[in-house]
Amino acid sequence: MSAASQDEVAVVLVDHGSKRTEANDMLEEFAALYRTMSNRQRVEIAHMELAEPSIGTAVAKCASDGIKKVVIAPYFLSRGRHITSDIPALVAEAQRAHPELECIIAEPIGIDPLMAQVIENRVTGALRSA
């Protein structure tokens, strides 16, 4: 894996996608939070299906902007079919269209103590409002 400077790397956050605009808007809100937290210069969003931008569209935008390496970061919890099959196929298709890019797929969110805390916060909030 080649080293790339910060301005040559993009992160593409990918969620499932929805027909509901409000659901898709959440990924943009999360991307803004991630940009601030990570201090990454280039963070794009993509939806696996049902909404734009697609993975192909996001990767094409990165390529046209001179990005050299794209990390596809799934906004998914587990290694289900979308992570093991669908997203890799869509990324491979985008990679074929832009062979000058190196595309890497990160692991999904998975099991993490921080996620356990998020769930506990939601449970506590639900109990307070019940």
A tleap script that builds the chain and sets N, CA, C and O, in Angstrom:
source leaprc.protein.ff14SB
mol = sequence {
  NMET SER ALA ALA SER GLN ASP GLU VAL ALA
  VAL VAL LEU VAL ASP HIE GLY SER LYS ARG
  THR GLU ALA ASN ASP MET LEU GLU GLU PHE
  ALA ALA LEU TYR ARG THR MET SER ASN ARG
  GLN ARG VAL GLU ILE ALA HIE MET GLU LEU
  ALA GLU PRO SER ILE GLY THR ALA VAL ALA
  LYS CYS ALA SER ASP GLY ILE LYS LYS VAL
  VAL ILE ALA PRO TYR PHE LEU SER ARG GLY
  ARG HIE ILE THR SER ASP ILE PRO ALA LEU
  VAL ALA GLU ALA GLN ARG ALA HIE PRO GLU
  LEU GLU CYS ILE ILE ALA GLU PRO ILE GLY
  ILE ASP PRO LEU MET ALA GLN VAL ILE GLU
  ASN ARG VAL THR GLY ALA LEU ARG SER CALA
}
set mol.1.N position { 0.832 -1.169 0.000 }
set mol.1.CA position { 0.000 0.000 0.000 }
set mol.1.C position { 0.884 1.241 0.000 }
set mol.1.O position { 1.780 1.381 0.832 }
set mol.2.N position { 0.625 2.118 -0.923 }
set mol.2.CA position { 1.462 3.300 -1.044 }
set mol.2.C position { 1.049 4.370 -0.038 }
set mol.2.O position { -0.114 4.481 0.349 }
set mol.3.N position { 2.043 5.150 0.369 }
set mol.3.CA position { 1.753 6.264 1.259 }
set mol.3.C position { 1.170 7.393 0.424 }
set mol.3.O position { 1.603 7.620 -0.706 }
set mol.4.N position { 0.212 8.086 0.963 }
set mol.4.CA position { -0.403 9.201 0.258 }
set mol.4.C position { -0.567 10.343 1.245 }
set mol.4.O position { -0.854 10.130 2.423 }
set mol.5.N position { -0.381 11.567 0.744 }
set mol.5.CA position { -0.545 12.719 1.624 }
set mol.5.C position { -2.032 12.942 1.897 }
set mol.5.O position { -2.896 12.433 1.183 }
set mol.6.N position { -2.304 13.705 2.934 }
set mol.6.CA position { -3.682 13.978 3.361 }
set mol.6.C position { -4.545 14.496 2.211 }
set mol.6.O position { -5.708 14.110 2.097 }
set mol.7.N position { -3.993 15.366 1.355 }
set mol.7.CA position { -4.798 15.924 0.268 }
set mol.7.C position { -4.973 14.967 -0.909 }
set mol.7.O position { -5.701 15.283 -1.850 }
set mol.8.N position { -4.327 13.816 -0.873 }
set mol.8.CA position { -4.497 12.811 -1.923 }
set mol.8.C position { -5.424 11.684 -1.492 }
set mol.8.O position { -5.678 10.764 -2.269 }
set mol.9.N position { -5.935 11.742 -0.257 }
set mol.9.CA position { -6.788 10.680 0.283 }
set mol.9.C position { -8.186 11.240 0.542 }
set mol.9.O position { -8.348 12.324 1.102 }
set mol.10.N position { -9.182 10.475 0.121 }
set mol.10.CA position { -10.571 10.816 0.428 }
set mol.10.C position { -11.202 9.664 1.192 }
set mol.10.O position { -10.878 8.498 0.968 }
set mol.11.N position { -12.096 10.006 2.087 }
set mol.11.CA position { -12.916 9.016 2.779 }
set mol.11.C position { -14.323 9.155 2.212 }
set mol.11.O position { -14.882 10.251 2.169 }
set mol.12.N position { -14.886 8.032 1.779 }
set mol.12.CA position { -16.270 8.021 1.300 }
set mol.12.C position { -17.092 7.217 2.299 }
set mol.12.O position { -16.956 5.998 2.395 }
set mol.13.N position { -17.939 7.908 3.033 }
set mol.13.CA position { -18.836 7.259 3.988 }
set mol.13.C position { -20.025 6.704 3.214 }
set mol.13.O position { -20.684 7.433 2.472 }
set mol.14.N position { -20.297 5.414 3.388 }
set mol.14.CA position { -21.364 4.754 2.628 }
set mol.14.C position { -22.413 4.188 3.578 }
set mol.14.O position { -22.097 3.418 4.485 }
set mol.15.N position { -23.666 4.583 3.357 }
set mol.15.CA position { -24.767 3.948 4.078 }
set mol.15.C position { -25.635 3.183 3.084 }
set mol.15.O position { -25.313 3.111 1.898 }
set mol.16.N position { -26.723 2.620 3.565 }
set mol.16.CA position { -27.597 1.828 2.698 }
set mol.16.C position { -28.270 2.697 1.653 }
set mol.16.O position { -28.344 2.320 0.484 }
set mol.17.N position { -28.758 3.853 2.065 }
set mol.17.CA position { -29.563 4.690 1.187 }
set mol.17.C position { -31.035 4.430 1.454 }
set mol.17.O position { -31.416 3.341 1.882 }
set mol.18.N position { -31.850 5.428 1.202 }
set mol.18.CA position { -33.275 5.331 1.495 }
set mol.18.C position { -34.060 6.172 0.503 }
set mol.18.O position { -33.515 7.089 -0.112 }
set mol.19.N position { -35.324 5.863 0.351 }
set mol.19.CA position { -36.216 6.710 -0.441 }
set mol.19.C position { -36.608 7.955 0.352 }
set mol.19.O position { -37.112 8.923 -0.217 }
set mol.20.N position { -36.377 7.929 1.668 }
set mol.20.CA position { -36.709 9.058 2.538 }
set mol.20.C position { -35.536 10.036 2.608 }
set mol.20.O position { -34.440 9.676 3.039 }
set mol.21.N position { -35.774 11.249 2.190 }
set mol.21.CA position { -34.736 12.280 2.190 }
set mol.21.C position { -34.145 12.486 3.580 }
set mol.21.O position { -32.934 12.647 3.729 }
set mol.22.N position { -35.014 12.479 4.608 }
set mol.22.CA position { -34.530 12.714 5.977 }
set mol.22.C position { -33.520 11.650 6.394 }
set mol.22.O position { -32.552 11.946 7.093 }
set mol.23.N position { -33.744 10.429 5.969 }
set mol.23.CA position { -32.810 9.347 6.306 }
set mol.23.C position { -31.469 9.575 5.620 }
set mol.23.O position { -30.418 9.387 6.232 }
set mol.24.N position { -31.500 9.977 4.361 }
set mol.24.CA position { -30.258 10.233 3.632 }
set mol.24.C position { -29.522 11.456 4.174 }
set mol.24.O position { -28.292 11.502 4.170 }
set mol.25.N position { -30.278 12.440 4.635 }
set mol.25.CA position { -29.657 13.648 5.194 }
set mol.25.C position { -28.823 13.342 6.434 }
set mol.25.O position { -27.867 14.058 6.732 }
set mol.26.N position { -29.178 12.288 7.153 }
set mol.26.CA position { -28.416 11.934 8.358 }
set mol.26.C position { -26.966 11.602 8.032 }
set mol.26.O position { -26.071 11.894 8.825 }
set mol.27.N position { -26.724 10.992 6.865 }
set mol.27.CA position { -25.343 10.667 6.510 }
set mol.27.C position { -24.547 11.945 6.272 }
set mol.27.O position { -23.379 12.023 6.654 }
set mol.28.N position { -25.156 12.939 5.651 }
set mol.28.CA position { -24.471 14.218 5.446 }
set mol.28.C position { -24.158 14.874 6.786 }
set mol.28.O position { -23.079 15.438 6.966 }
set mol.29.N position { -25.094 14.803 7.723 }
set mol.29.CA position { -24.851 15.353 9.057 }
set mol.29.C position { -23.709 14.614 9.752 }
set mol.29.O position { -22.850 15.231 10.383 }
set mol.30.N position { -23.709 13.290 9.627 }
set mol.30.CA position { -22.629 12.512 10.230 }
set mol.30.C position { -21.297 12.841 9.559 }
set mol.30.O position { -20.272 12.937 10.235 }
set mol.31.N position { -21.302 13.013 8.242 }
set mol.31.CA position { -20.069 13.349 7.517 }
set mol.31.C position { -19.492 14.669 8.024 }
set mol.31.O position { -18.276 14.797 8.174 }
set mol.32.N position { -20.349 15.643 8.287 }
set mol.32.CA position { -19.873 16.927 8.823 }
set mol.32.C position { -19.223 16.727 10.190 }
set mol.32.O position { -18.173 17.303 10.473 }
set mol.33.N position { -19.846 15.912 11.028 }
set mol.33.CA position { -19.275 15.602 12.340 }
set mol.33.C position { -17.936 14.885 12.189 }
set mol.33.O position { -16.965 15.227 12.864 }
set mol.34.N position { -17.886 13.894 11.302 }
set mol.34.CA position { -16.651 13.133 11.086 }
set mol.34.C position { -15.538 14.031 10.540 }
set mol.34.O position { -14.391 13.923 10.973 }
set mol.35.N position { -15.867 14.917 9.595 }
set mol.35.CA position { -14.870 15.852 9.052 }
set mol.35.C position { -14.221 16.649 10.180 }
set mol.35.O position { -12.999 16.780 10.241 }
set mol.36.N position { -15.048 17.174 11.062 }
set mol.36.CA position { -14.551 17.984 12.173 }
set mol.36.C position { -13.715 17.152 13.136 }
set mol.36.O position { -12.626 17.559 13.538 }
set mol.37.N position { -14.234 15.982 13.503 }
set mol.37.CA position { -13.558 15.124 14.478 }
set mol.37.C position { -12.235 14.587 13.936 }
set mol.37.O position { -11.237 14.542 14.655 }
set mol.38.N position { -12.229 14.186 12.680 }
set mol.38.CA position { -11.045 13.536 12.111 }
set mol.38.C position { -10.037 14.523 11.545 }
set mol.38.O position { -8.868 14.186 11.358 }
set mol.39.N position { -10.484 15.735 11.273 }
set mol.39.CA position { -9.653 16.742 10.627 }
set mol.39.C position { -9.215 16.302 9.226 }
set mol.39.O position { -8.189 16.758 8.721 }
set mol.40.N position { -9.990 15.424 8.609 }
set mol.40.CA position { -9.692 14.997 7.237 }
set mol.40.C position { -10.195 16.062 6.279 }
set mol.40.O position { -11.282 16.613 6.450 }
set mol.41.N position { -9.387 16.340 5.270 }
set mol.41.CA position { -9.738 17.392 4.328 }
set mol.41.C position { -10.828 16.963 3.362 }
set mol.41.O position { -11.622 17.790 2.913 }
set mol.42.N position { -10.872 15.685 3.040 }
set mol.42.CA position { -11.795 15.223 2.002 }
set mol.42.C position { -12.662 14.080 2.516 }
set mol.42.O position { -12.187 12.955 2.672 }
set mol.43.N position { -13.927 14.370 2.776 }
set mol.43.CA position { -14.899 13.363 3.195 }
set mol.43.C position { -16.119 13.516 2.296 }
set mol.43.O position { -16.730 14.583 2.236 }
set mol.44.N position { -16.459 12.448 1.607 }
set mol.44.CA position { -17.626 12.423 0.725 }
set mol.44.C position { -18.640 11.445 1.295 }
set mol.44.O position { -18.318 10.647 2.176 }
set mol.45.N position { -19.864 11.509 0.790 }
set mol.45.CA position { -20.870 10.521 1.166 }
set mol.45.C position { -21.333 9.782 -0.074 }
set mol.45.O position { -21.230 10.283 -1.194 }
set mol.46.N position { -21.850 8.569 0.150 }
set mol.46.CA position { -22.459 7.783 -0.924 }
set mol.46.C position { -23.497 6.861 -0.306 }
set mol.46.O position { -23.398 6.460 0.853 }
set mol.47.N position { -24.483 6.544 -1.109 }
set mol.47.CA position { -25.517 5.609 -0.693 }
set mol.47.C position { -25.387 4.359 -1.556 }
set mol.47.O position { -25.228 4.452 -2.773 }
set mol.48.N position { -25.455 3.192 -0.923 }
set mol.48.CA position { -25.304 1.937 -1.645 }
set mol.48.C position { -26.399 1.784 -2.699 }
set mol.48.O position { -26.140 1.302 -3.802 }
set mol.49.N position { -27.616 2.192 -2.359 }
set mol.49.CA position { -28.725 2.112 -3.310 }
set mol.49.C position { -29.805 3.109 -2.916 }
set mol.49.O position { -29.749 3.703 -1.839 }
set mol.50.N position { -30.765 3.285 -3.774 }
set mol.50.CA position { -31.980 4.067 -3.546 }
set mol.50.C position { -31.801 5.579 -3.539 }
set mol.50.O position { -32.801 6.297 -3.535 }
set mol.51.N position { -30.595 6.089 -3.538 }
set mol.51.CA position { -30.384 7.534 -3.483 }
set mol.51.C position { -29.020 7.886 -4.074 }
set mol.51.O position { -28.132 7.041 -4.190 }
set mol.52.N position { -28.886 9.134 -4.434 }
set mol.52.CA position { -27.616 9.672 -4.917 }
set mol.52.C position { -27.019 10.542 -3.823 }
set mol.52.O position { -27.756 11.080 -2.996 }
set mol.53.N position { -25.717 10.690 -3.800 }
set mol.53.CA position { -24.753 10.126 -4.743 }
set mol.53.C position { -24.515 8.634 -4.489 }
set mol.53.O position { -24.537 8.167 -3.350 }
set mol.54.N position { -24.292 7.919 -5.560 }
set mol.54.CA position { -23.949 6.501 -5.469 }
set mol.54.C position { -22.458 6.366 -5.169 }
set mol.54.O position { -21.725 7.354 -5.165 }
set mol.55.N position { -22.026 5.151 -4.924 }
set mol.55.CA position { -20.595 4.902 -4.724 }
set mol.55.C position { -19.833 5.295 -5.982 }
set mol.55.O position { -18.786 5.938 -5.900 }
set mol.56.N position { -20.352 4.913 -7.144 }
set mol.56.CA position { -19.698 5.260 -8.409 }
set mol.56.C position { -19.573 6.754 -8.606 }
set mol.56.O position { -18.537 7.239 -9.060 }
set mol.57.N position { -20.626 7.492 -8.268 }
set mol.57.CA position { -20.609 8.950 -8.399 }
set mol.57.C position { -19.585 9.574 -7.459 }
set mol.57.O position { -18.836 10.465 -7.861 }
set mol.58.N position { -19.546 9.115 -6.221 }
set mol.58.CA position { -18.597 9.664 -5.244 }
set mol.58.C position { -17.154 9.371 -5.650 }
set mol.58.O position { -16.288 10.239 -5.542 }
set mol.59.N position { -16.898 8.146 -6.116 }
set mol.59.CA position { -15.542 7.784 -6.547 }
set mol.59.C position { -15.150 8.596 -7.779 }
set mol.59.O position { -14.013 9.058 -7.873 }
set mol.60.N position { -16.069 8.775 -8.722 }
set mol.60.CA position { -15.783 9.575 -9.922 }
set mol.60.C position { -15.447 11.017 -9.549 }
set mol.60.O position { -14.550 11.616 -10.143 }
set mol.61.N position { -16.153 11.575 -8.578 }
set mol.61.CA position { -15.865 12.937 -8.112 }
set mol.61.C position { -14.458 13.011 -7.531 }
set mol.61.O position { -13.718 13.957 -7.799 }
set mol.62.N position { -14.096 12.017 -6.739 }
set mol.62.CA position { -12.744 11.982 -6.168 }
set mol.62.C position { -11.696 11.916 -7.275 }
set mol.62.O position { -10.693 12.628 -7.230 }
set mol.63.N position { -11.931 11.062 -8.262 }
set mol.63.CA position { -10.982 10.918 -9.373 }
set mol.63.C position { -10.834 12.229 -10.132 }
set mol.63.O position { -9.720 12.629 -10.469 }
set mol.64.N position { -11.946 12.899 -10.403 }
set mol.64.CA position { -11.873 14.150 -11.162 }
set mol.64.C position { -11.178 15.255 -10.379 }
set mol.64.O position { -10.674 16.211 -10.968 }
set mol.65.N position { -11.148 15.130 -9.061 }
set mol.65.CA position { -10.470 16.116 -8.214 }
set mol.65.C position { -9.011 15.765 -7.933 }
set mol.65.O position { -8.345 16.446 -7.153 }
set mol.66.N position { -8.516 14.699 -8.572 }
set mol.66.CA position { -7.109 14.343 -8.429 }
set mol.66.C position { -6.760 13.529 -7.201 }
set mol.66.O position { -5.586 13.395 -6.858 }
set mol.67.N position { -7.758 12.987 -6.541 }
set mol.67.CA position { -7.504 12.127 -5.382 }
set mol.67.C position { -6.789 10.871 -5.857 }
set mol.67.O position { -7.077 10.374 -6.945 }
set mol.68.N position { -5.865 10.354 -5.064 }
set mol.68.CA position { -5.103 9.150 -5.424 }
set mol.68.C position { -5.595 7.900 -4.706 }
set mol.68.O position { -5.494 6.794 -5.237 }
set mol.69.N position { -6.133 8.077 -3.489 }
set mol.69.CA position { -6.553 6.937 -2.678 }
set mol.69.C position { -7.913 7.254 -2.057 }
set mol.69.O position { -8.129 8.342 -1.524 }
set mol.70.N position { -8.821 6.285 -2.137 }
set mol.70.CA position { -10.155 6.441 -1.572 }
set mol.70.C position { -10.387 5.321 -0.566 }
set mol.70.O position { -10.228 4.142 -0.884 }
set mol.71.N position { -10.760 5.699 0.638 }
set mol.71.CA position { -11.133 4.715 1.649 }
set mol.71.C position { -12.654 4.734 1.745 }
set mol.71.O position { -13.256 5.740 2.120 }
set mol.72.N position { -13.258 3.611 1.402 }
set mol.72.CA position { -14.701 3.454 1.509 }
set mol.72.C position { -14.981 3.023 2.948 }
set mol.72.O position { -14.557 1.948 3.372 }
set mol.73.N position { -15.691 3.862 3.693 }
set mol.73.CA position { -15.963 3.590 5.109 }
set mol.73.C position { -17.450 3.300 5.281 }
set mol.73.O position { -18.265 4.223 5.293 }
set mol.74.N position { -17.808 2.024 5.416 }
set mol.74.CA position { -19.223 1.672 5.544 }
set mol.74.C position { -19.820 2.147 6.869 }
set mol.74.O position { -19.260 1.919 7.941 }
set mol.75.N position { -20.952 2.803 6.767 }
set mol.75.CA position { -21.720 3.219 7.938 }
set mol.75.C position { -22.757 2.126 8.196 }
set mol.75.O position { -23.965 2.355 8.156 }
set mol.76.N position { -22.233 0.933 8.461 }
set mol.76.CA position { -23.009 -0.284 8.696 }
set mol.76.C position { -22.466 -0.926 9.967 }
set mol.76.O position { -21.295 -0.747 10.302 }
set mol.77.N position { -23.304 -1.667 10.670 }
set mol.77.CA position { -22.860 -2.296 11.909 }
set mol.77.C position { -22.118 -3.606 11.701 }
set mol.77.O position { -21.101 -3.841 12.354 }
set mol.78.N position { -22.599 -4.464 10.810 }
set mol.78.CA position { -22.041 -5.818 10.754 }
set mol.78.C position { -21.654 -6.234 9.337 }
set mol.78.O position { -21.934 -5.538 8.361 }
set mol.79.N position { -21.004 -7.388 9.258 }
set mol.79.CA position { -20.519 -7.915 7.991 }
set mol.79.C position { -21.591 -8.771 7.310 }
set mol.79.O position { -21.374 -9.952 7.041 }
set mol.80.N position { -22.732 -8.171 7.038 }
set mol.80.CA position { -23.791 -8.843 6.298 }
set mol.80.C position { -23.509 -8.814 4.804 }
set mol.80.O position { -22.413 -8.462 4.369 }
set mol.81.N position { -24.516 -9.191 4.032 }
set mol.81.CA position { -24.376 -9.306 2.574 }
set mol.81.C position { -23.936 -7.993 1.921 }
set mol.81.O position { -23.138 -8.009 0.984 }
set mol.82.N position { -24.441 -6.873 2.399 }
set mol.82.CA position { -24.054 -5.598 1.784 }
set mol.82.C position { -22.552 -5.344 1.936 }
set mol.82.O position { -21.912 -4.821 1.023 }
set mol.83.N position { -21.996 -5.713 3.084 }
set mol.83.CA position { -20.564 -5.503 3.336 }
set mol.83.C position { -19.710 -6.539 2.620 }
set mol.83.O position { -18.651 -6.211 2.086 }
set mol.84.N position { -20.160 -7.778 2.606 }
set mol.84.CA position { -19.330 -8.850 2.039 }
set mol.84.C position { -19.482 -9.001 0.533 }
set mol.84.O position { -18.610 -9.580 -0.115 }
set mol.85.N position { -20.569 -8.493 -0.037 }
set mol.85.CA position { -20.817 -8.725 -1.457 }
set mol.85.C position { -21.179 -7.455 -2.225 }
set mol.85.O position { -20.491 -7.093 -3.180 }
set mol.86.N position { -22.248 -6.780 -1.818 }
set mol.86.CA position { -22.776 -5.663 -2.604 }
set mol.86.C position { -21.813 -4.482 -2.703 }
set mol.86.O position { -21.520 -4.010 -3.802 }
set mol.87.N position { -21.327 -4.010 -1.571 }
set mol.87.CA position { -20.418 -2.854 -1.597 }
set mol.87.C position { -19.109 -3.195 -2.306 }
set mol.87.O position { -18.653 -2.392 -3.120 }
set mol.88.N position { -18.478 -4.347 -2.041 }
set mol.88.CA position { -17.269 -4.678 -2.807 }
set mol.88.C position { -17.503 -4.711 -4.318 }
set mol.88.O position { -16.633 -4.299 -5.085 }
set mol.89.N position { -18.660 -5.195 -4.751 }
set mol.89.CA position { -18.956 -5.228 -6.191 }
set mol.89.C position { -19.097 -3.815 -6.751 }
set mol.89.O position { -18.595 -3.530 -7.839 }
set mol.90.N position { -19.771 -2.933 -6.025 }
set mol.90.CA position { -19.931 -1.550 -6.480 }
set mol.90.C position { -18.598 -0.804 -6.485 }
set mol.90.O position { -18.336 0.000 -7.380 }
set mol.91.N position { -17.766 -1.069 -5.495 }
set mol.91.CA position { -16.440 -0.439 -5.446 }
set mol.91.C position { -15.570 -0.959 -6.588 }
set mol.91.O position { -14.848 -0.184 -7.216 }
set mol.92.N position { -15.631 -2.254 -6.862 }
set mol.92.CA position { -14.848 -2.832 -7.968 }
set mol.92.C position { -15.262 -2.215 -9.296 }
set mol.92.O position { -14.415 -1.934 -10.144 }
set mol.93.N position { -16.558 -2.003 -9.479 }
set mol.93.CA position { -17.058 -1.363 -10.702 }
set mol.93.C position { -16.523 0.067 -10.818 }
set mol.93.O position { -16.088 0.483 -11.892 }
set mol.94.N position { -16.556 0.807 -9.729 }
set mol.94.CA position { -16.034 2.179 -9.723 }
set mol.94.C position { -14.529 2.182 -9.961 }
set mol.94.O position { -14.011 3.061 -10.650 }
set mol.95.N position { -13.835 1.215 -9.401 }
set mol.95.CA position { -12.380 1.107 -9.572 }
set mol.95.C position { -12.030 0.828 -11.038 }
set mol.95.O position { -11.065 1.382 -11.564 }
set mol.96.N position { -12.811 -0.024 -11.688 }
set mol.96.CA position { -12.567 -0.298 -13.118 }
set mol.96.C position { -12.726 0.968 -13.952 }
set mol.96.O position { -11.997 1.171 -14.923 }
set mol.97.N position { -13.671 1.813 -13.580 }
set mol.97.CA position { -13.884 3.068 -14.307 }
set mol.97.C position { -12.782 4.086 -14.029 }
set mol.97.O position { -12.570 5.006 -14.820 }
set mol.98.N position { -12.082 3.923 -12.910 }
set mol.98.CA position { -11.034 4.875 -12.502 }
set mol.98.C position { -9.819 4.103 -11.991 }
set mol.98.O position { -9.534 4.120 -10.794 }
set mol.99.N position { -9.105 3.430 -12.887 }
set mol.99.CA position { -7.980 2.589 -12.456 }
set mol.99.C position { -6.828 3.372 -11.829 }
set mol.99.O position { -5.953 2.782 -11.194 }
set mol.100.N position { -6.820 4.683 -11.999 }
set mol.100.CA position { -5.765 5.499 -11.397 }
set mol.100.C position { -5.936 5.631 -9.884 }
set mol.100.O position { -5.008 6.045 -9.189 }
set mol.101.N position { -7.102 5.286 -9.379 }
set mol.101.CA position { -7.376 5.367 -7.947 }
set mol.101.C position { -7.081 4.050 -7.246 }
set mol.101.O position { -7.263 2.973 -7.814 }
set mol.102.N position { -6.629 4.154 -6.018 }
set mol.102.CA position { -6.547 2.988 -5.147 }
set mol.102.C position { -7.752 3.063 -4.213 }
set mol.102.O position { -7.882 4.010 -3.437 }
set mol.103.N position { -8.625 2.073 -4.286 }
set mol.103.CA position { -9.813 2.031 -3.425 }
set mol.103.C position { -9.643 0.950 -2.371 }
set mol.103.O position { -9.296 -0.189 -2.684 }
set mol.104.N position { -9.886 1.311 -1.134 }
set mol.104.CA position { -9.772 0.407 0.004 }
set mol.104.C position { -11.109 0.436 0.733 }
set mol.104.O position { -11.697 1.501 0.919 }
set mol.105.N position { -11.585 -0.727 1.142 }
set mol.105.CA position { -12.833 -0.780 1.908 }
set mol.105.C position { -12.493 -1.048 3.376 }
set mol.105.O position { -11.876 -2.060 3.708 }
set mol.106.N position { -12.904 -0.129 4.245 }
set mol.106.CA position { -12.692 -0.296 5.688 }
set mol.106.C position { -13.724 -1.282 6.245 }
set mol.106.O position { -14.729 -1.581 5.600 }
set mol.107.N position { -13.460 -1.766 7.427 }
set mol.107.CA position { -14.397 -2.659 8.112 }
set mol.107.C position { -15.640 -1.866 8.546 }
set mol.107.O position { -15.561 -0.651 8.729 }
set mol.108.N position { -16.781 -2.541 8.711 }
set mol.108.CA position { -17.958 -1.855 9.250 }
set mol.108.C position { -17.734 -1.498 10.723 }
set mol.108.O position { -16.716 -1.863 11.311 }
set mol.109.N position { -18.675 -0.796 11.295 }
set mol.109.CA position { -18.543 -0.321 12.674 }
set mol.109.C position { -18.304 -1.467 13.649 }
set mol.109.O position { -17.406 -1.387 14.487 }
set mol.110.N position { -19.084 -2.514 13.552 }
set mol.110.CA position { -18.845 -3.717 14.346 }
set mol.110.C position { -19.062 -3.540 15.836 }
set mol.110.O position { -19.777 -2.641 16.280 }
set mol.111.N position { -18.429 -4.418 16.594 }
set mol.111.CA position { -18.547 -4.402 18.054 }
set mol.111.C position { -17.462 -3.490 18.608 }
set mol.111.O position { -16.273 -3.697 18.367 }
set mol.112.N position { -17.885 -2.488 19.346 }
set mol.112.CA position { -16.955 -1.502 19.873 }
set mol.112.C position { -17.537 -0.977 21.182 }
set mol.112.O position { -18.740 -0.728 21.258 }
set mol.113.N position { -16.712 -0.803 22.211 }
set mol.113.CA position { -17.220 -0.265 23.475 }
set mol.113.C position { -17.942 1.075 23.301 }
set mol.113.O position { -18.884 1.370 24.037 }
set mol.114.N position { -17.514 1.874 22.347 }
set mol.114.CA position { -18.188 3.151 22.120 }
set mol.114.C position { -19.625 2.942 21.649 }
set mol.114.O position { -20.514 3.711 22.013 }
set mol.115.N position { -19.859 1.907 20.841 }
set mol.115.CA position { -21.222 1.606 20.392 }
set mol.115.C position { -22.075 1.124 21.561 }
set mol.115.O position { -23.259 1.450 21.637 }
set mol.116.N position { -21.488 0.356 22.467 }
set mol.116.CA position { -22.231 -0.083 23.652 }
set mol.116.C position { -22.679 1.127 24.464 }
set mol.116.O position { -23.789 1.144 24.997 }
set mol.117.N position { -21.822 2.131 24.558 }
set mol.117.CA position { -22.186 3.341 25.293 }
set mol.117.C position { -23.298 4.098 24.579 }
set mol.117.O position { -24.203 4.621 25.229 }
set mol.118.N position { -23.244 4.165 23.259 }
set mol.118.CA position { -24.309 4.823 22.493 }
set mol.118.C position { -25.649 4.134 22.761 }
set mol.118.O position { -26.651 4.806 23.007 }
set mol.119.N position { -25.671 2.798 22.715 }
set mol.119.CA position { -26.908 2.056 22.969 }
set mol.119.C position { -27.405 2.313 24.391 }
set mol.119.O position { -28.599 2.524 24.603 }
set mol.120.N position { -26.498 2.295 25.357 }
set mol.120.CA position { -26.905 2.567 26.742 }
set mol.120.C position { -27.492 3.970 26.868 }
set mol.120.O position { -28.473 4.165 27.585 }
set mol.121.N position { -26.906 4.945 26.181 }
set mol.121.CA position { -27.455 6.303 26.194 }
set mol.121.C position { -28.871 6.323 25.629 }
set mol.121.O position { -29.741 7.012 26.163 }
set mol.122.N position { -29.109 5.580 24.561 }
set mol.122.CA position { -30.447 5.525 23.949 }
set mol.122.C position { -31.442 4.827 24.883 }
set mol.122.O position { -32.581 5.274 25.018 }
set mol.123.N position { -31.018 3.737 25.526 }
set mol.123.CA position { -31.890 3.017 26.461 }
set mol.123.C position { -32.252 3.929 27.632 }
set mol.123.O position { -33.418 4.013 28.017 }
set mol.124.N position { -31.265 4.606 28.193 }
set mol.124.CA position { -31.505 5.520 29.311 }
set mol.124.C position { -32.466 6.630 28.897 }
set mol.124.O position { -33.383 6.975 29.642 }
set mol.125.N position { -32.252 7.183 27.717 }
set mol.125.CA position { -33.140 8.233 27.211 }
set mol.125.C position { -34.567 7.743 27.020 }
set mol.125.O position { -35.520 8.458 27.331 }
set mol.126.N position { -34.717 6.526 26.508 }
set mol.126.CA position { -36.052 5.956 26.309 }
set mol.126.C position { -36.757 5.749 27.642 }
set mol.126.O position { -37.952 6.015 27.768 }
set mol.127.N position { -36.017 5.276 28.633 }
set mol.127.CA position { -36.612 5.059 29.955 }
set mol.127.C position { -37.031 6.377 30.607 }
set mol.127.O position { -38.054 6.440 31.290 }
set mol.128.N position { -36.243 7.421 30.396 }
set mol.128.CA position { -36.579 8.735 30.964 }
set mol.128.C position { -37.849 9.301 30.343 }
set mol.128.O position { -38.654 9.935 31.025 }
set mol.129.N position { -38.023 9.071 29.054 }
set mol.129.CA position { -39.172 9.662 28.365 }
set mol.129.C position { -40.408 8.771 28.384 }
set mol.129.O position { -41.458 9.159 27.872 }
set mol.130.N position { -40.294 7.577 28.969 }
set mol.130.CA position { -41.444 6.647 28.993 }
set mol.130.C position { -42.443 7.019 30.066 }
set mol.130.O position { -43.461 6.345 30.222 }
savepdb mol mol.pdb
quit
